Amino acid sequence: MVLTSPLALSDLYDLLNIVSVTFDNPGNQEVTGLESGEILKADLAPQLWRGTITLVPMHHNAAEALKAKLSWLRGPGRAFFVSNPAMPGPADDPDGVILDTATPAILSLNADNKRLALDGLPAGYTLSAGDYISFAYDSDPTRYALHRLIEDAAADGNGETAQFEVEPHIREGAATSTAVTLIKPFCKAVIIPGTLDPGTSSTVLTHGIQFDFVQTLR
């Protein structure tokens, strides 16, 4: 198989046997403390999802095959899709059984770039604070947005929600009628240079393969 960037979830992330993962979007801020004790914050760069993935011990042949693919990802312009394994779907529908064949999409976007509404959901479908959604936006290149709900939302009898707030802020290029992913929502990421640990080989197993990733908007 010829590897093509970005690697789909099924080509890499779904194949990883993860023992632990961190998944966060801490942002990049300048913090200034005033004499009054007040703390001022200013964003210096886009708020990006990032984390560390540590894999379970595995037999050498499997480890080497995986490390070859991870090494390929260290090349310039190469990326992969990543999802939060702790939240494979909405809290009330983690496997997508209720969602079934529904095709949710963006119904409306608020001018504050914090809130959006969805349609195309089953009647009464519920989303909870902490759930994730993703969607594509822009073209040449296509970019991938991943957002976490800050508040609960529920679809009415027509499958439409009221506007709800998400983090990070919705970036320019998002558009109404865009399809939204609720099951295994994902973003595009790259391996942070210098963080790939190939692990240590014992008699039977390779232990401790680990790497850091960060979302890319390119």
C-alpha positions as CSV (number, residue, x, y, z in Angstrom):
1,M,0.0,0.0,0.0
2,V,1.3,3.4,-0.9
3,L,1.1,5.8,2.1
4,T,-0.7,9.0,1.4
5,S,-0.8,12.0,3.8
6,P,-2.8,12.5,5.8
7,L,-3.1,8.9,7.0
8,A,-6.8,8.0,7.7
9,L,-7.8,6.8,11.1
10,S,-8.1,3.3,9.7
11,D,-4.5,3.5,8.3
12,L,-2.8,4.3,11.6
13,Y,-4.7,5.6,14.6
14,D,-7.2,2.8,14.8
15,L,-4.4,0.2,14.6
16,L,-2.5,1.6,17.7
17,N,-2.7,-0.4,20.9
18,I,-2.6,2.6,23.3
19,V,-1.8,2.2,26.9
20,S,-2.1,5.9,27.7
21,V,-2.8,9.2,25.9
22,T,-3.0,12.8,26.8
23,F,-5.4,15.0,24.7
24,D,-5.6,18.7,25.3
25,N,-5.7,22.1,23.6
26,P,-3.7,24.4,26.1
27,G,-3.2,27.3,23.7
28,N,-0.2,29.5,23.4
29,Q,-0.6,32.6,25.6
30,E,1.5,35.4,27.0
31,V,0.7,36.0,30.6
32,T,1.4,39.3,32.4
33,G,1.0,39.8,36.2
34,L,0.1,43.4,37.3
35,E,1.0,45.0,40.6
36,S,-2.7,44.8,41.5
37,G,-2.4,41.0,41.4
38,E,-4.6,40.8,38.2
39,I,-3.3,38.4,35.5
40,L,-3.7,39.4,31.9
41,K,-3.6,36.9,29.1
42,A,-3.1,37.3,25.3
43,D,-3.2,34.6,22.6
44,L,0.0,34.4,20.7
45,A,-0.9,31.5,18.4
46,P,-3.9,29.4,17.4
47,Q,-5.3,27.0,20.0
48,L,-4.3,23.5,18.8
49,W,-5.0,20.0,20.1
50,R,-1.9,18.1,21.2
51,G,-0.9,15.1,23.3
52,T,1.4,12.2,24.0
53,I,0.6,8.6,22.9
54,T,2.3,5.7,24.6
55,L,1.8,2.2,23.2
56,V,1.5,-1.2,24.9
57,P,4.5,-3.6,24.6
58,M,4.4,-5.6,21.3
59,H,6.3,-8.3,19.5
60,H,9.3,-7.1,17.6
61,N,7.9,-7.7,14.1
62,A,4.8,-5.7,14.9
63,A,6.8,-3.0,16.6
64,E,9.2,-2.6,13.6
65,A,6.3,-2.4,11.1
66,L,4.7,0.3,13.2
67,K,8.0,2.2,13.7
68,A,8.5,2.2,9.9
69,K,5.2,4.0,9.4
70,L,5.8,6.4,12.3
71,S,9.3,7.2,10.9
72,W,7.6,7.9,7.5
73,L,5.4,10.4,9.3
74,R,8.5,12.4,10.4
75,G,9.0,13.5,6.9
76,P,8.0,17.0,5.9
77,G,4.4,17.6,4.9
78,R,3.2,14.2,6.3
79,A,0.4,14.0,8.7
80,F,-2.3,11.7,10.2
81,F,-5.7,11.9,11.6
82,V,-6.0,11.6,15.4
83,S,-9.1,11.3,17.7
84,N,-9.6,11.2,21.4
85,P,-9.9,7.5,22.4
86,A,-11.6,8.5,25.7
87,M,-14.5,10.0,23.7
88,P,-15.2,7.9,20.6
89,G,-18.7,9.4,20.4
90,P,-21.2,11.5,22.3
91,A,-21.6,10.5,26.0
92,D,-25.2,9.3,25.4
93,D,-24.4,7.5,22.1
94,P,-20.7,6.4,22.2
95,D,-21.1,3.8,19.5
96,G,-23.4,5.8,17.2
97,V,-26.3,3.4,17.6
98,I,-28.8,6.1,18.1
99,L,-27.3,8.3,15.4
100,D,-27.5,5.4,13.0
101,T,-27.5,6.7,9.4
102,A,-28.3,10.3,10.3
103,T,-26.1,12.9,8.6
104,P,-25.7,15.9,10.9
105,A,-24.5,19.2,9.4
106,I,-23.9,22.8,10.5
107,L,-27.2,24.6,10.6
108,S,-26.0,28.0,11.6
109,L,-22.8,29.8,12.9
110,N,-22.8,32.7,15.4
111,A,-20.8,35.8,14.6
112,D,-19.0,35.5,17.9
113,N,-17.1,32.4,16.4
114,K,-18.0,30.5,19.6
115,R,-21.3,29.0,18.9
116,L,-23.0,26.9,16.2
117,A,-26.1,24.8,15.7
118,L,-26.6,21.5,14.0
119,D,-29.4,19.8,12.0
120,G,-29.9,16.4,10.4
121,L,-29.9,14.7,13.8
122,P,-32.4,12.1,15.1
123,A,-35.3,13.8,16.9
124,G,-34.4,14.3,20.6
125,Y,-30.7,13.5,20.0
126,T,-28.6,14.7,22.9
127,L,-25.1,16.1,23.0
128,S,-23.3,16.8,26.3
129,A,-20.6,19.1,27.5
130,G,-17.3,17.3,26.8
131,D,-18.5,15.7,23.6
132,Y,-16.5,16.3,20.4
133,I,-17.5,17.2,16.9
134,S,-15.3,17.7,13.8
135,F,-15.8,18.9,10.2
136,A,-13.8,20.0,7.2
137,Y,-13.5,23.6,6.0
138,D,-11.6,25.6,3.4
139,S,-9.9,24.0,0.4
140,D,-6.4,23.9,-1.1
141,P,-5.6,22.8,1.5
142,T,-8.7,21.2,3.2
143,R,-8.5,22.0,6.9
144,Y,-10.0,19.9,9.7
145,A,-11.7,21.4,12.8
146,L,-12.1,19.6,16.0
147,H,-14.2,21.1,18.8
148,R,-15.4,20.2,22.3
149,L,-18.8,21.2,23.6
150,I,-18.8,23.5,26.6
151,E,-22.5,23.1,27.1
152,D,-25.3,20.5,26.5
153,A,-27.4,20.6,23.4
154,A,-30.4,18.6,22.2
155,A,-32.2,18.2,18.9
156,D,-35.8,19.1,18.6
157,G,-38.5,17.1,16.7
158,N,-37.0,18.3,13.4
159,G,-33.5,17.2,14.3
160,E,-32.2,20.7,14.9
161,T,-30.3,22.1,17.9
162,A,-30.2,25.6,19.3
163,Q,-26.7,27.2,19.1
164,F,-24.2,25.9,21.6
165,E,-20.7,26.9,22.6
166,V,-17.6,25.0,21.7
167,E,-13.9,25.3,22.2
168,P,-11.6,26.3,20.6
169,H,-13.2,29.2,18.7
170,I,-14.6,28.4,15.3
171,R,-12.1,29.4,12.6
172,E,-12.7,31.4,9.5
173,G,-13.8,29.2,6.6
174,A,-16.4,27.1,8.5
175,A,-19.7,27.1,6.5
176,T,-23.3,26.1,7.0
177,S,-24.5,22.8,5.4
178,T,-21.0,21.3,6.1
179,A,-21.2,17.6,7.2
180,V,-20.2,17.1,10.9
181,T,-18.6,14.0,12.4
182,L,-19.8,12.9,15.8
183,I,-18.5,9.3,15.9
184,K,-14.6,9.3,16.1
185,P,-14.4,13.0,15.5
186,F,-10.8,13.8,14.5
187,C,-8.3,16.5,13.5
188,K,-5.2,16.4,11.3
189,A,-1.9,16.2,13.3
190,V,1.8,15.8,12.9
191,I,4.4,14.1,15.1
192,I,6.4,16.8,17.0
193,P,10.0,16.5,15.8
194,G,12.4,14.8,18.2
195,T,9.6,13.2,20.3
196,L,9.4,9.7,18.7
197,D,10.8,7.2,21.2
198,P,11.4,3.9,19.4
199,G,11.2,2.0,22.7
200,T,13.4,-0.7,24.1
201,S,13.6,-4.2,22.9
202,S,13.7,-7.1,25.4
203,T,14.0,-10.8,24.5
204,V,10.4,-11.0,23.3
205,L,8.8,-7.6,23.3
206,T,9.5,-4.0,22.4
207,H,8.4,-1.6,25.2
208,G,7.8,2.1,25.5
209,I,7.1,3.3,21.9
210,Q,5.9,6.8,22.4
211,F,5.5,10.1,20.5
212,D,4.0,13.6,20.9
213,F,1.6,15.1,18.3
214,V,0.1,18.5,17.6
215,Q,-2.8,19.5,15.4
216,T,-1.8,21.1,12.1
217,L,-4.0,23.6,10.1
218,R,-2.0,23.1,6.9
